[in-house]
Structures are given as C-alpha cells and as structure tokens.
Amino acid sequence: MDNASIKENICKKRNEEGISQEEMARKIGVVRNTYRKIEKGSVRLLSEHLDSIAEALGTSPEELVLGYKPMDGTAELEEMQASYESRYRSLADTYEGIITQLKEELKAKENEIRDLRSTIEDKNEIIALLKRKPEK
C-alpha cells in the first residue's frame, strides 16, 4: 500500500468521524498546514505521524494502511481449534475402537491356534500309539 492510498484512507476515516483538519492537527500535535500536507501526501506520513493519526481517529494504523479494519482472528482460531479437537477425538475414538477389535481378533486367533496345536498333539499321540501296536 502506498502513501497515496493511506492518505485517502485517512481522509475517508476523518470525514466519517466528522473531524476537521484543524482538529486533527491539534490532536496529533502539529499545525493545520502540516496536517493538510500529510493528507495531500507531501509530508512523509509513515515515519512519525501514522500512529498518532490512528489514535486520534480511534482506529489502528493497520486500518489506515489497509483501508479496512483487519479481522480479529481470535473467534476463528477458537472455532478452528474446537473443530480440530472434535475431529481429533473422533479419530482417536475410532482408532481405539479398531485397536480393541483387532486385539479381540488376535486373542480369538491365538485360542484357535492353541486348539489346533492341541488337536495336532492328540493326533500325534494316536499315531505314536498306532505305531507301537504290534501287527498280527
């Protein structure tokens, strides 16, 4: 943003507030002629006058530079944080549910393997007994 745009924003804001150039000059501690030069752009504005002009107009230097009042991101940030936390909790709950389900499936498979090993041992014993039985 250049000085010309900033001076236009200052003039606009001053007129919106109904403040004369003379009153603005008094508020920022300069003579009227100097203030008029500020609005015309013939005095270096940003170096020393912007903060005091913003204060006199009851606004921020950012609003004068940008031409609009910057949004306060606090509400949006809190909303994003709440959304993030909600999504995080949802994903964590889903994850925990999947982990629990997989642990139950693993336990069932371990039991199935234990039962199959027992069956194999029983069959091996039967085979061993059959091998020992004398043939006639």
C-alpha positions as a Markdown table, in Angstrom:
| # | Residue | x | y | z |
|---|---|---|---|---|
| 1 | Met | 0.0 | 0.0 | 0.0 |
| 2 | Asp | 1.5 | 3.4 | -1.0 |
| 3 | Asn | 1.3 | 6.8 | 0.8 |
| 4 | Ala | -1.5 | 7.9 | -1.7 |
| 5 | Ser | -3.8 | 5.1 | -0.7 |
| 6 | Ile | -3.0 | 5.7 | 3.0 |
| 7 | Lys | -3.8 | 9.4 | 2.8 |
| 8 | Glu | -7.1 | 8.6 | 1.1 |
| 9 | Asn | -7.9 | 6.2 | 3.9 |
| 10 | Ile | -7.0 | 8.8 | 6.5 |
| 11 | Cys | -9.2 | 11.5 | 4.7 |
| 12 | Lys | -12.1 | 9.0 | 4.5 |
| 13 | Lys | -11.9 | 8.0 | 8.1 |
| 14 | Arg | -11.5 | 11.6 | 9.3 |
| 15 | Asn | -14.6 | 12.6 | 7.3 |
| 16 | Glu | -16.6 | 9.5 | 8.6 |
| 17 | Glu | -15.7 | 10.7 | 12.2 |
| 18 | Gly | -16.7 | 14.3 | 11.4 |
| 19 | Ile | -13.3 | 15.7 | 12.4 |
| 20 | Ser | -11.9 | 18.8 | 10.8 |
| 21 | Gln | -8.3 | 19.1 | 9.6 |
| 22 | Glu | -7.7 | 21.7 | 12.2 |
| 23 | Glu | -9.0 | 19.4 | 15.0 |
| 24 | Met | -6.9 | 16.5 | 13.7 |
| 25 | Ala | -3.8 | 18.7 | 13.6 |
| 26 | Arg | -4.4 | 19.7 | 17.2 |
| 27 | Lys | -5.0 | 16.0 | 18.2 |
| 28 | Ile | -1.7 | 14.9 | 16.7 |
| 29 | Gly | 0.3 | 17.9 | 17.8 |
| 30 | Val | 1.0 | 19.6 | 14.5 |
| 31 | Val | -0.1 | 22.8 | 12.9 |
| 32 | Arg | -3.1 | 22.7 | 10.5 |
| 33 | Asn | -0.8 | 23.4 | 7.5 |
| 34 | Thr | 1.4 | 20.4 | 8.3 |
| 35 | Tyr | -1.7 | 18.1 | 8.7 |
| 36 | Arg | -3.0 | 19.4 | 5.4 |
| 37 | Lys | 0.3 | 18.4 | 3.8 |
| 38 | Ile | 0.0 | 15.0 | 5.4 |
| 39 | Glu | -3.4 | 14.4 | 3.7 |
| 40 | Lys | -2.0 | 15.8 | 0.4 |
| 41 | Gly | 0.9 | 13.3 | 0.7 |
| 42 | Ser | 3.6 | 16.0 | 0.6 |
| 43 | Val | 4.8 | 15.1 | 4.1 |
| 44 | Arg | 6.4 | 11.8 | 4.8 |
| 45 | Leu | 3.5 | 10.1 | 6.6 |
| 46 | Leu | 4.6 | 6.7 | 7.9 |
| 47 | Ser | 7.7 | 7.9 | 9.6 |
| 48 | Glu | 6.2 | 9.7 | 12.5 |
| 49 | His | 2.5 | 10.6 | 12.1 |
| 50 | Leu | 0.6 | 7.4 | 11.4 |
| 51 | Asp | 0.4 | 6.1 | 14.9 |
| 52 | Ser | -0.8 | 9.4 | 16.3 |
| 53 | Ile | -3.3 | 9.9 | 13.4 |
| 54 | Ala | -4.7 | 6.4 | 14.0 |
| 55 | Glu | -5.1 | 7.1 | 17.7 |
| 56 | Ala | -6.8 | 10.5 | 17.0 |
| 57 | Leu | -9.2 | 8.7 | 14.7 |
| 58 | Gly | -9.9 | 5.9 | 17.2 |
| 59 | Thr | -8.6 | 3.2 | 14.8 |
| 60 | Ser | -5.5 | 1.2 | 14.2 |
| 61 | Pro | -2.6 | 2.0 | 11.9 |
| 62 | Glu | -3.4 | -1.2 | 10.1 |
| 63 | Glu | -6.9 | 0.0 | 9.2 |
| 64 | Leu | -5.4 | 3.2 | 7.8 |
| 65 | Val | -2.8 | 1.3 | 5.8 |
| 66 | Leu | -5.1 | -1.4 | 4.5 |
| 67 | Gly | -8.2 | 0.7 | 4.1 |
| 68 | Tyr | -10.4 | -1.7 | 6.1 |
| 69 | Lys | -10.4 | -3.0 | 9.7 |
| 70 | Pro | -8.5 | -6.2 | 9.9 |
| 71 | Met | -10.5 | -9.1 | 11.4 |
| 72 | Asp | -9.7 | -10.3 | 14.8 |
| 73 | Gly | -8.8 | -13.9 | 14.2 |
| 74 | Thr | -9.5 | -15.0 | 17.8 |
| 75 | Ala | -13.0 | -16.3 | 17.2 |
| 76 | Glu | -12.0 | -18.0 | 14.0 |
| 77 | Leu | -9.0 | -19.5 | 15.7 |
| 78 | Glu | -11.1 | -20.8 | 18.6 |
| 79 | Glu | -13.6 | -22.3 | 16.2 |
| 80 | Met | -10.8 | -24.0 | 14.2 |
| 81 | Gln | -9.3 | -25.3 | 17.5 |
| 82 | Ala | -12.6 | -26.7 | 18.6 |
| 83 | Ser | -13.2 | -28.3 | 15.2 |
| 84 | Tyr | -9.7 | -29.8 | 15.3 |
| 85 | Glu | -10.1 | -31.1 | 18.8 |
| 86 | Ser | -13.5 | -32.6 | 17.9 |
| 87 | Arg | -12.1 | -34.3 | 14.8 |
| 88 | Tyr | -9.1 | -35.4 | 16.8 |
| 89 | Arg | -11.3 | -37.0 | 19.5 |
| 90 | Ser | -13.4 | -38.7 | 16.8 |
| 91 | Leu | -10.3 | -40.1 | 15.1 |
| 92 | Ala | -8.9 | -41.2 | 18.4 |
| 93 | Asp | -12.1 | -42.9 | 19.4 |
| 94 | Thr | -12.3 | -44.7 | 16.0 |
| 95 | Tyr | -8.6 | -45.7 | 16.4 |
| 96 | Glu | -9.2 | -47.0 | 19.9 |
| 97 | Gly | -12.2 | -49.0 | 18.6 |
| 98 | Ile | -10.2 | -50.5 | 15.8 |
| 99 | Ile | -7.4 | -51.4 | 18.2 |
| 100 | Thr | -9.8 | -53.1 | 20.6 |
| 101 | Gln | -11.4 | -55.0 | 17.7 |
| 102 | Leu | -8.0 | -56.2 | 16.5 |
| 103 | Lys | -6.9 | -57.3 | 20.0 |
| 104 | Glu | -10.1 | -59.3 | 20.3 |
| 105 | Glu | -9.5 | -60.9 | 16.8 |
| 106 | Leu | -5.9 | -61.6 | 17.8 |
| 107 | Lys | -7.0 | -63.3 | 21.0 |
| 108 | Ala | -9.5 | -65.4 | 19.1 |
| 109 | Lys | -6.8 | -66.5 | 16.6 |
| 110 | Glu | -4.4 | -67.3 | 19.5 |
| 111 | Asn | -7.1 | -69.5 | 21.0 |
| 112 | Glu | -7.8 | -71.1 | 17.6 |
| 113 | Ile | -4.0 | -71.8 | 17.2 |
| 114 | Arg | -3.9 | -73.3 | 20.8 |
| 115 | Asp | -6.8 | -75.5 | 20.0 |
| 116 | Leu | -5.2 | -76.7 | 16.7 |
| 117 | Arg | -1.9 | -77.4 | 18.4 |
| 118 | Ser | -3.8 | -79.5 | 21.0 |
| 119 | Thr | -5.5 | -81.3 | 18.2 |
| 120 | Ile | -2.2 | -82.0 | 16.5 |
| 121 | Glu | -0.7 | -83.2 | 19.8 |
| 122 | Asp | -3.7 | -85.6 | 20.2 |
| 123 | Lys | -3.3 | -86.9 | 16.7 |
| 124 | Asn | 0.5 | -87.3 | 17.2 |
| 125 | Glu | -0.2 | -89.4 | 20.3 |
| 126 | Ile | -2.7 | -91.5 | 18.4 |
| 127 | Ile | -0.2 | -92.0 | 15.6 |
| 128 | Ala | 2.5 | -92.9 | 18.1 |
| 129 | Leu | 0.2 | -95.4 | 19.8 |
| 130 | Leu | -0.7 | -96.9 | 16.5 |
| 131 | Lys | 2.9 | -97.3 | 15.5 |
| 132 | Arg | 3.6 | -99.1 | 18.8 |
| 133 | Lys | 0.8 | -101.6 | 18.4 |
| 134 | Pro | 2.2 | -104.9 | 17.2 |
| 135 | Glu | 0.9 | -106.1 | 14.0 |
| 136 | Lys | -0.5 | -109.6 | 13.8 |
